[in-house]
Amino acid sequence: MNPFIDNHQPSLGEIERYAWSLLENGSRSPKEAFYTGTFGTVTESGISLRTVVLRGASPEERITICYSDERAGKVEEIRHRDAVSWLFWDEGTKVQLRLNGRATVHSGDSLTAEHWDRTTPGNRRSYLALPAPGSVQPVATSGLPEGLDSRQPTEEEGAAGRENFAVIVTKVDRLEWLWLGKGGHRRAGFRYEGNACTGASWLVP
Ligand SMILES: Cc1cc2nc3c(=O)[nH]c(=O)nc-3n(C[C@H](O)[C@H](O)[C@H](O)COP(=O)(O)O)c2cc1C
């Protein structure tokens, strides 16, 4: 629920909790606006942005989670430089969230196993391309094994994706909330160190 509704003047604490609840909701349902976000990494020559599905958000740990093929460009970029950012916009609530943090790529560990167990056969197809994502091909192709363009992988076929599956965890150190209100916009910024919120301020939009 928008904390500014009915002329209520919310505290910074309420705004911060609201922002994280939008992220948590987004990570739980494809029907929510923040189910997808724009995820930014730093490359050798600049910045790279792409849409990803938000797979987890924890206000307690100050983390957000997305999945990737381990061979994808973003993984290499994070391993080279861990500074990342996330951008979300919800037309319904008129809220924009900007997150900055440091990312860690997990593969082949217990966290990866826990998240792999949550994936559906349909999700697993995303990790089954035979050539690496982004590799140049002579024809337009999904890169999937024969037949998998038009059907879901079997349990056995899907299992092959596990070695390409990576979980990217962002430890958020800055969160910025912007609300486009009819009676004037509002903006607030929050800083985190570890799990603690160490700074909160209203900002001019
Ligand atoms: C709606 C949508 C959701 C997507 N979700 C993901 C995702 O959760 N993880 C992912 O790696 N790529 C996802 N993609 C594909 C990325 O946007 C991107 O094309 C791909 O990850 C390769 O990016 P990279 O080479 O920078 O790693 C999604 C694309 C769209 C359009």
The ligand as a Gaussian input file, in Angstrom:
#p B3LYP/6-31G(d) Opt

LIG

0 1
 C       11.546000     -10.355000     -19.457000
 C       12.979000     -10.850000     -19.472000
 C       13.447000     -11.530000     -18.382000
 C       14.769000     -12.000000     -18.356000
 N       15.228000     -12.647000     -17.248000
 C       16.514000     -13.036000     -17.198000
 C       17.052000     -13.616000     -16.002000
 O       16.361000     -13.760000     -14.979000
 N       18.357000     -13.986000     -16.008000
 C       19.152000     -13.807000     -17.114000
 O       20.321000     -14.167000     -17.062000
 N       18.687000     -13.262000     -18.255000
 C       17.398000     -12.863000     -18.323000
 N       16.913000     -12.262000     -19.454000
 C       17.828000     -12.094000     -20.602000
 C       18.768000     -10.891000     -20.332000
 O       18.043000      -9.680000     -20.487000
 C       20.005000     -10.905000     -21.248000
 O       19.629000     -10.854000     -22.589000
 C       20.867000     -12.136000     -21.004000
 O       20.942000     -12.449000     -19.628000
 C       22.283000     -11.948000     -21.531000
 O       22.855000     -10.849000     -20.877000
 P       24.413000     -10.774000     -20.549000
 O       25.133000     -11.211000     -21.806000
 O       24.677000      -9.354000     -20.236000
 O       24.708000     -11.696000     -19.417000
 C       15.613000     -11.788000     -19.493000
 C       15.116000     -11.065000     -20.573000
 C       13.828000     -10.607000     -20.569000
 C       13.351000      -9.834000     -21.766000

